[in-house]
Amino acid sequence: MLLCHINQIEHYHYLPEAIRQGLQYIASIDDPENVAIGRHDIKGDLMFAVVMEYTTEAAADKQAELHQQYIDIQTLLSGTETIEYGLPNADNTPATDYDEKSDFQLLSNVANPQRITLRTGDCALFFPTEPHKPGCSAETQINVKKMVVKIHHSLLK
């Protein structure tokens, strides 16, 4: 997991090119609040962004997720949310089987969870097998607009 702000991505020049491209894509957005909801292709299925709007919920009412194939760069275009996350660990408890087609699995429990709060412009990077529970209320339920850039791990090789 890596945390940064979109206005400071120049500090991360040592990151792999694909991750820098994902961050630069986010930074290039002129009017974040008016970005269309849905999928935005960057490099087809190897790198794309998904823009969504939702209302945050209490962490206790949500399940964590993990991916095997894609890195997530999660950034808030508006609002504030908390994300719980953890390390790949045998004590993490699956709630569903891994779905290879959607690269998605839900977890009912993450061992030793940590917590970060994202505000507009913050970016959190989650690598394959790192469990994370986005969309949690930081204090009260609020509406947020979020972009998740998905980067296939093969672009890092």
MDAnalysis code that builds the backbone (N, CA, C; Angstrom):
import MDAnalysis as mda
import numpy as np

u = mda.Universe.empty(471, n_residues=157, atom_resindex=np.repeat(np.arange(157), 3), trajectory=True)
u.add_TopologyAttr("name", ["N", "CA", "C"] * 157)
u.add_TopologyAttr("resid", np.arange(1, 158))
u.add_TopologyAttr("resname", ["MET", "LEU", "LEU", "CYS", "HIS", "ILE", "ASN", "GLN", "ILE", "GLU", "HIS", "TYR", "HIS", "TYR", "LEU", "PRO", "GLU", "ALA", "ILE", "ARG", "GLN", "GLY", "LEU", "GLN", "TYR", "ILE", "ALA", "SER", "ILE", "ASP", "ASP", "PRO", "GLU", "ASN", "VAL", "ALA", "ILE", "GLY", "ARG", "HIS", "ASP", "ILE", "LYS", "GLY", "ASP", "LEU", "MET", "PHE", "ALA", "VAL", "VAL", "MET", "GLU", "TYR", "THR", "THR", "GLU", "ALA", "ALA", "ALA", "ASP", "LYS", "GLN", "ALA", "GLU", "LEU", "HIS", "GLN", "GLN", "TYR", "ILE", "ASP", "ILE", "GLN", "THR", "LEU", "LEU", "SER", "GLY", "THR", "GLU", "THR", "ILE", "GLU", "TYR", "GLY", "LEU", "PRO", "ASN", "ALA", "ASP", "ASN", "THR", "PRO", "ALA", "THR", "ASP", "TYR", "ASP", "GLU", "LYS", "SER", "ASP", "PHE", "GLN", "LEU", "LEU", "SER", "ASN", "VAL", "ALA", "ASN", "PRO", "GLN", "ARG", "ILE", "THR", "LEU", "ARG", "THR", "GLY", "ASP", "CYS", "ALA", "LEU", "PHE", "PHE", "PRO", "THR", "GLU", "PRO", "HIS", "LYS", "PRO", "GLY", "CYS", "SER", "ALA", "GLU", "THR", "GLN", "ILE", "ASN", "VAL", "LYS", "LYS", "MET", "VAL", "VAL", "LYS", "ILE", "HIS", "HIS", "SER", "LEU", "LEU", "LYS"])
u.atoms.positions = np.array([
    [0.855, -1.166, 0.000],
    [0.000, 0.000, 0.000],
    [0.897, 1.223, 0.000],
    [0.500, 2.199, -0.765],
    [1.230, 3.461, -0.834],
    [0.205, 4.581, -0.814],
    [0.494, 5.641, -0.088],
    [-0.394, 6.792, 0.009],
    [0.329, 8.015, -0.533],
    [-0.343, 8.801, -1.375],
    [0.251, 10.031, -1.900],
    [-0.857, 11.021, -2.214],
    [-0.483, 12.221, -2.594],
    [-1.448, 13.219, -3.052],
    [-1.148, 13.514, -4.516],
    [-2.185, 13.695, -5.286],
    [-2.028, 13.849, -6.730],
    [-1.192, 15.071, -7.097],
    [-1.123, 16.072, -6.225],
    [-0.302, 17.253, -6.495],
    [1.168, 17.043, -6.161],
    [1.532, 15.872, -5.671],
    [2.919, 15.606, -5.285],
    [3.490, 14.359, -5.956],
    [2.939, 13.988, -7.101],
    [3.387, 12.744, -7.725],
    [4.818, 12.815, -8.234],
    [5.359, 14.017, -8.409],
    [6.752, 14.122, -8.868],
    [7.717, 13.507, -7.860],
    [7.306, 13.379, -6.609],
    [8.162, 12.760, -5.589],
    [8.291, 11.247, -5.794],
    [7.458, 10.690, -6.644],
    [7.432, 9.242, -6.843],
    [7.967, 8.855, -8.218],
    [8.971, 9.569, -8.691],
    [9.563, 9.331, -10.015],
    [10.198, 7.949, -10.127],
    [10.483, 7.315, -9.018],
    [11.130, 6.000, -9.011],
    [10.134, 4.853, -9.174],
    [8.848, 5.143, -9.128],
    [7.850, 4.090, -9.288],
    [7.873, 3.554, -10.716],
    [7.411, 2.334, -10.927],
    [7.349, 1.795, -12.288],
    [6.527, 2.695, -13.212],
    [6.902, 2.689, -14.476],
    [6.276, 3.550, -15.482],
    [4.755, 3.412, -15.494],
    [4.233, 2.204, -15.400],
    [2.778, 2.018, -15.461],
    [2.076, 2.725, -14.304],
    [2.644, 2.676, -13.128],
    [2.037, 3.358, -11.983],
    [2.122, 4.868, -12.172],
    [3.245, 5.349, -12.667],
    [3.369, 6.790, -12.928],
    [2.339, 7.241, -13.971],
    [2.120, 6.405, -14.997],
    [1.117, 6.743, -16.014],
    [-0.278, 6.816, -15.404],
    [-0.586, 5.891, -14.515],
    [-1.883, 5.921, -13.844],
    [-2.057, 7.177, -13.011],
    [-1.023, 7.548, -12.266],
    [-1.074, 8.774, -11.465],
    [-1.174, 10.011, -12.358],
    [-0.432, 10.006, -13.474],
    [-0.489, 11.144, -14.396],
    [-1.872, 11.266, -15.040],
    [-2.510, 10.127, -15.293],
    [-3.868, 10.166, -15.840],
    [-4.797, 10.889, -14.868],
    [-4.705, 10.538, -13.601],
    [-5.534, 11.200, -12.582],
    [-5.208, 12.687, -12.529],
    [-3.919, 13.011, -12.521],
    [-3.490, 14.414, -12.419],
    [-3.936, 15.240, -13.623],
    [-4.157, 14.597, -14.759],
    [-4.521, 15.332, -15.977],
    [-5.988, 15.746, -16.012],
    [-6.768, 15.305, -15.073],
    [-8.201, 15.623, -15.070],
    [-8.390, 17.081, -14.659],
    [-8.962, 17.868, -15.564],
    [-9.144, 19.301, -15.321],
    [-10.328, 19.613, -14.409],
    [-11.393, 18.850, -14.534],
    [-12.626, 19.145, -13.799],
    [-13.132, 17.860, -13.146],
    [-12.517, 17.446, -12.029],
    [-12.824, 16.148, -11.421],
    [-14.302, 15.932, -11.111],
    [-15.002, 16.971, -10.716],
    [-16.400, 16.785, -10.327],
    [-17.305, 16.500, -11.520],
    [-16.823, 16.769, -12.741],
    [-17.643, 16.539, -13.929],
    [-17.157, 15.378, -14.787],
    [-16.253, 14.565, -14.273],
    [-15.815, 13.373, -15.004],
    [-16.992, 12.396, -15.066],
    [-17.220, 11.825, -16.239],
    [-18.349, 10.920, -16.434],
    [-18.199, 9.652, -15.598],
    [-19.301, 9.214, -15.022],
    [-19.352, 7.958, -14.289],
    [-19.146, 6.823, -15.291],
    [-18.423, 5.782, -14.878],
    [-18.229, 4.613, -15.725],
    [-16.764, 4.357, -16.018],
    [-16.542, 3.510, -17.005],
    [-15.190, 3.082, -17.368],
    [-14.579, 4.035, -18.386],
    [-13.279, 4.306, -18.196],
    [-12.499, 5.144, -19.112],
    [-11.242, 4.354, -19.475],
    [-11.121, 3.929, -20.731],
    [-9.959, 3.146, -21.142],
    [-8.720, 4.024, -21.240],
    [-7.623, 3.499, -20.729],
    [-6.317, 4.146, -20.845],
    [-5.443, 3.300, -21.766],
    [-5.354, 1.997, -21.470],
    [-4.649, 1.027, -22.316],
    [-5.491, -0.243, -22.400],
    [-6.735, -0.081, -22.787],
    [-7.636, -1.222, -22.886],
    [-7.807, -1.919, -21.545],
    [-7.776, -3.258, -21.574],
    [-7.951, -4.027, -20.341],
    [-6.701, -4.041, -19.471],
    [-5.590, -3.526, -19.976],
    [-4.366, -3.501, -19.171],
    [-4.334, -2.321, -18.198],
    [-4.979, -1.215, -18.565],
    [-5.056, -0.059, -17.673],
    [-6.313, 0.733, -18.029],
    [-7.149, 0.913, -17.040],
    [-8.381, 1.672, -17.242],
    [-8.800, 2.292, -15.917],
    [-9.682, 3.271, -16.014],
    [-10.195, 3.939, -14.817],
    [-11.693, 3.686, -14.718],
    [-12.164, 3.569, -13.492],
    [-13.593, 3.445, -13.224],
    [-13.975, 4.594, -12.294],
    [-14.957, 5.380, -12.717],
    [-15.439, 6.499, -11.907],
    [-16.805, 6.117, -11.352],
    [-16.986, 6.364, -10.060],
    [-18.224, 5.978, -9.386],
    [-18.615, 7.026, -8.353],
    [-19.876, 7.034, -8.011],
    [-20.390, 7.854, -6.916],
    [-21.145, 6.934, -5.973],
    [-21.010, 7.168, -4.681],
    [-21.729, 6.369, -3.691],
    [-21.730, 7.098, -2.359],
    [-22.477, 6.549, -1.427],
    [-22.535, 7.068, -0.066],
    [-21.697, 6.155, 0.816],
    [-20.809, 6.736, 1.596],
    [-19.978, 5.937, 2.496],
    [-20.863, 5.244, 3.534],
    [-20.324, 4.163, 4.103],
    [-21.044, 3.375, 5.106],
    [-20.113, 3.086, 6.270],
    [-20.694, 2.680, 7.380],
    [-19.897, 2.271, 8.532],
    [-19.029, 1.079, 8.140],
    [-17.786, 1.066, 8.573],
    [-16.860, -0.022, 8.230],
    [-17.418, -1.379, 8.651],
    [-18.119, -1.425, 9.773],
    [-18.676, -2.690, 10.267],
    [-19.721, -3.271, 9.316],
    [-20.297, -2.443, 8.454],
    [-21.329, -2.891, 7.515],
    [-20.766, -3.290, 6.158],
    [-19.451, -3.242, 6.002],
    [-18.823, -3.517, 4.710],
    [-17.880, -4.718, 4.806],
    [-17.543, -5.289, 3.663],
    [-16.544, -6.346, 3.591],
    [-15.344, -5.833, 2.802],
    [-14.191, -6.377, 3.121],
    [-12.973, -6.025, 2.391],
    [-12.951, -6.766, 1.054],
    [-12.115, -6.283, 0.161],
    [-11.945, -6.904, -1.148],
    [-10.465, -7.093, -1.414],
    [-10.169, -7.974, -2.346],
    [-8.798, -8.065, -2.843],
    [-8.825, -8.516, -4.283],
    [-7.707, -8.277, -4.937],
    [-7.544, -8.599, -6.352],
    [-6.257, -9.403, -6.510],
    [-6.210, -10.237, -7.528],
    [-5.017, -11.033, -7.819],
    [-4.230, -10.468, -9.003],
    [-4.920, -9.772, -9.916],
    [-4.308, -9.372, -11.183],
    [-4.033, -7.872, -11.315],
    [-4.817, -7.059, -10.631],
    [-4.744, -5.613, -10.842],
    [-4.293, -4.859, -9.601],
    [-3.552, -3.798, -9.845],
    [-3.220, -2.796, -8.838],
    [-4.343, -1.767, -8.891],
    [-4.795, -1.319, -7.738],
    [-5.768, -0.229, -7.655],
    [-5.057, 1.057, -7.271],
    [-5.312, 2.128, -8.008],
    [-4.986, 3.475, -7.536],
    [-6.333, 4.122, -7.252],
    [-6.653, 4.267, -5.986],
    [-7.938, 4.830, -5.591],
    [-7.746, 6.292, -5.220],
    [-8.544, 7.161, -5.834],
    [-8.461, 8.587, -5.522],
    [-9.857, 9.173, -5.413],
    [-10.007, 10.093, -4.480],
    [-11.292, 10.765, -4.316],
    [-11.317, 12.022, -5.167],
    [-12.326, 12.122, -6.013],
    [-12.543, 13.320, -6.816],
    [-13.314, 14.352, -6.006],
    [-14.119, 13.881, -5.054],
    [-14.781, 14.761, -4.090],
    [-15.179, 13.933, -2.876],
    [-15.134, 14.561, -1.716],
    [-15.553, 13.900, -0.490],
    [-14.395, 13.389, 0.339],
    [-14.740, 12.619, 1.355],
    [-13.786, 12.028, 2.297],
    [-14.268, 10.629, 2.636],
    [-13.351, 9.680, 2.690],
    [-13.707, 8.333, 3.127],
    [-12.541, 7.700, 3.856],
    [-12.857, 6.707, 4.648],
    [-11.845, 5.903, 5.312],
    [-11.736, 4.584, 4.568],
    [-10.513, 4.088, 4.457],
    [-10.262, 2.769, 3.882],
    [-9.529, 1.952, 4.932],
    [-10.084, 0.806, 5.258],
    [-9.357, -0.143, 6.091],
    [-8.565, -1.039, 5.155],
    [-7.391, -1.460, 5.584],
    [-6.558, -2.316, 4.746],
    [-5.710, -3.216, 5.632],
    [-5.108, -4.203, 5.026],
    [-4.241, -5.120, 5.754],
    [-3.192, -5.695, 4.830],
    [-2.464, -6.629, 5.366],
    [-1.418, -7.314, 4.610],
    [-1.941, -8.652, 4.115],
    [-1.351, -9.173, 3.037],
    [-1.691, -10.541, 2.652],
    [-1.371, -11.456, 3.832],
    [-2.328, -12.264, 4.250],
    [-2.161, -13.001, 5.493],
    [-3.077, -14.215, 5.472],
    [-2.582, -15.337, 5.938],
    [-3.391, -16.553, 5.998],
    [-4.571, -16.400, 6.950],
    [-4.520, -15.429, 7.864],
    [-5.616, -15.213, 8.809],
    [-6.737, -14.349, 8.237],
    [-6.574, -13.810, 7.035],
    [-7.671, -13.101, 6.376],
    [-8.724, -14.136, 5.986],
    [-9.992, -13.831, 6.221],
    [-11.059, -14.810, 6.034],
    [-11.869, -14.503, 4.778],
    [-11.813, -15.381, 3.762],
    [-12.611, -15.155, 2.554],
    [-14.108, -15.254, 2.855],
    [-14.885, -14.375, 2.240],
    [-16.345, -14.447, 2.313],
    [-16.910, -15.032, 1.025],
    [-16.148, -14.893, -0.074],
    [-16.548, -15.445, -1.366],
    [-15.326, -16.095, -2.004],
    [-15.575, -16.941, -2.988],
    [-14.482, -17.476, -3.783],
    [-13.946, -16.362, -4.680],
    [-12.689, -16.486, -5.058],
    [-12.092, -15.530, -5.987],
    [-12.744, -15.694, -7.351],
    [-13.181, -14.593, -7.959],
    [-13.760, -14.580, -9.295],
    [-12.692, -14.081, -10.262],
    [-12.144, -15.003, -11.044],
    [-11.045, -14.661, -11.944],
    [-11.466, -13.653, -13.011],
    [-12.686, -13.775, -13.514],
    [-13.145, -12.883, -14.581],
    [-13.193, -11.429, -14.111],
    [-13.689, -11.190, -12.915],
    [-13.777, -9.816, -12.400],
    [-12.597, -9.449, -11.511],
    [-11.681, -10.402, -11.283],
    [-10.514, -10.183, -10.418],
    [-10.954, -9.605, -9.072],
    [-11.818, -10.367, -8.394],
    [-12.455, -9.821, -7.198],
    [-12.776, -10.933, -6.210],
    [-12.487, -10.664, -4.964],
    [-12.877, -11.558, -3.877],
    [-13.225, -10.709, -2.665],
    [-14.290, -11.087, -1.971],
    [-14.657, -10.416, -0.729],
    [-14.093, -11.178, 0.458],
    [-13.732, -10.437, 1.487],
    [-13.230, -11.010, 2.735],
    [-14.146, -10.570, 3.866],
    [-14.463, -11.501, 4.767],
    [-15.281, -11.135, 5.925],
    [-14.428, -10.623, 7.070],
    [-13.132, -10.933, 7.041],
    [-12.235, -10.490, 8.106],
    [-10.843, -10.242, 7.535],
    [-10.237, -9.138, 7.959],
    [-8.847, -8.827, 7.626],
    [-8.066, -8.816, 8.929],
    [-7.020, -9.618, 8.989],
    [-6.201, -9.693, 10.201],
    [-5.462, -8.374, 10.421],
    [-5.467, -7.886, 11.631],
    [-4.737, -6.671, 12.022],
    [-4.981, -5.496, 11.069],
    [-6.227, -5.088, 10.886],
    [-6.509, -4.007, 9.932],
    [-5.948, -2.669, 10.386],
    [-5.551, -1.887, 9.409],
    [-5.115, -0.510, 9.614],
    [-6.144, 0.387, 8.933],
    [-6.025, 1.683, 9.124],
    [-7.027, 2.600, 8.595],
    [-6.359, 3.875, 8.086],
    [-6.807, 4.336, 6.928],
    [-6.379, 5.635, 6.404],
    [-7.627, 6.423, 6.005],
    [-7.518, 7.728, 6.030],
    [-8.607, 8.587, 5.577],
    [-8.144, 9.313, 4.324],
    [-8.920, 9.149, 3.257],
    [-8.632, 9.837, 1.995],
    [-9.523, 11.061, 1.877],
    [-8.903, 12.146, 1.451],
    [-9.619, 13.373, 1.141],
    [-9.428, 13.664, -0.347],
    [-10.149, 14.611, -0.859],
    [-10.060, 14.939, -2.280],
    [-8.599, 15.122, -2.700],
    [-8.188, 14.385, -3.741],
    [-6.823, 14.474, -4.260],
    [-5.858, 13.456, -3.692],
    [-6.217, 12.812, -2.588],
    [-5.359, 11.758, -2.044],
    [-5.486, 10.508, -2.904],
    [-4.400, 9.746, -2.990],
    [-4.390, 8.490, -3.738],
    [-3.859, 7.381, -2.842],
    [-4.523, 6.247, -2.870],
    [-4.045, 5.059, -2.166],
    [-3.847, 3.966, -3.207],
    [-2.658, 3.367, -3.217],
    [-2.347, 2.283, -4.142],
    [-2.388, 0.974, -3.379],
    [-3.147, 0.025, -3.895],
    [-3.227, -1.311, -3.318],
    [-2.749, -2.302, -4.371],
    [-1.806, -3.130, -3.982],
    [-1.209, -4.093, -4.891],
    [-1.963, -5.417, -4.807],
    [-1.814, -6.284, -5.815],
    [-2.507, -7.564, -5.777],
    [-2.268, -8.285, -4.448],
    [-3.313, -8.890, -3.967],
    [-3.409, -9.664, -2.713],
    [-3.432, -8.801, -1.455],
    [-3.397, -7.474, -1.579],
    [-3.515, -6.608, -0.399],
    [-4.999, -6.311, -0.142],
    [-5.549, -6.815, 0.953],
    [-6.966, -6.578, 1.227],
    [-7.225, -5.117, 1.575],
    [-8.361, -4.615, 1.113],
    [-8.739, -3.237, 1.404],
    [-10.261, -3.121, 1.432],
    [-10.734, -2.229, 2.290],
    [-12.172, -2.012, 2.478],
    [-12.469, -0.534, 2.239],
    [-12.683, -0.151, 0.983],
    [-12.974, 1.254, 0.678],
    [-14.428, 1.593, 0.990],
    [-14.721, 2.886, 0.909],
    [-16.104, 3.326, 1.040],
    [-16.621, 3.430, 2.456],
    [-15.713, 3.438, 3.423],
    [-16.130, 3.537, 4.823],
    [-16.270, 5.008, 5.218],
    [-17.224, 5.282, 6.070],
    [-17.441, 6.651, 6.552],
    [-16.285, 7.076, 7.436],
    [-15.772, 8.271, 7.185],
    [-14.720, 8.817, 8.042],
    [-15.317, 9.273, 9.369],
    [-16.442, 9.933, 9.314],
    [-17.158, 10.360, 10.524],
    [-18.642, 10.069, 10.366],
    [-19.245, 10.661, 9.362],
    [-20.652, 10.410, 9.067],
    [-20.762, 9.993, 7.606],
    [-21.892, 9.421, 7.257],
    [-22.110, 9.026, 5.875],
    [-22.157, 10.268, 4.993],
    [-21.385, 10.233, 3.902],
    [-21.415, 11.330, 2.932],
    [-21.334, 10.753, 1.524],
    [-21.727, 11.550, 0.554],
    [-21.597, 11.163, -0.845],
    [-20.188, 11.485, -1.312],
    [-19.593, 10.548, -2.032],
    [-18.257, 10.756, -2.579],
    [-18.269, 10.433, -4.070],
    [-17.304, 11.006, -4.764],
    [-17.041, 10.645, -6.154],
    [-15.612, 10.151, -6.188],
    [-15.424, 8.989, -6.766],
    [-14.124, 8.324, -6.707],
    [-13.726, 7.812, -8.078],
    [-12.415, 7.805, -8.311],
    [-11.847, 7.166, -9.493],
    [-10.892, 6.083, -9.015],
    [-11.010, 4.913, -9.622],
    [-10.061, 3.835, -9.372],
    [-9.394, 3.506, -10.700],
    [-8.081, 3.716, -10.771],
    [-7.312, 3.312, -11.943],
    [-6.834, 1.892, -11.684],
    [-7.157, 0.989, -12.609],
    [-6.795, -0.424, -12.507],
    [-5.627, -0.677, -13.461],
    [-4.534, -1.221, -12.913],
    [-3.326, -1.488, -13.700],
    [-3.005, -2.970, -13.602],
    [-3.010, -3.662, -14.730],
    [-2.681, -5.088, -14.719],
    [-1.218, -5.271, -14.325],
    [-0.982, -6.255, -13.483],
    [0.380, -6.465, -12.961],
    [1.406, -6.738, -14.055],
    [0.978, -7.236, -15.213],
    [1.931, -7.528, -16.294],
    [2.617, -6.261, -16.809],
    [2.017, -5.096, -16.604],
    [2.640, -3.842, -17.045],
    [3.831, -3.454, -16.178],
    [4.012, -4.122, -15.064],
    [5.146, -3.809, -14.184],
    [6.380, -4.621, -14.529],
    [6.253, -5.566, -15.447],
    [7.379, -6.448, -15.763],
    [8.177, -5.921, -16.922],
])
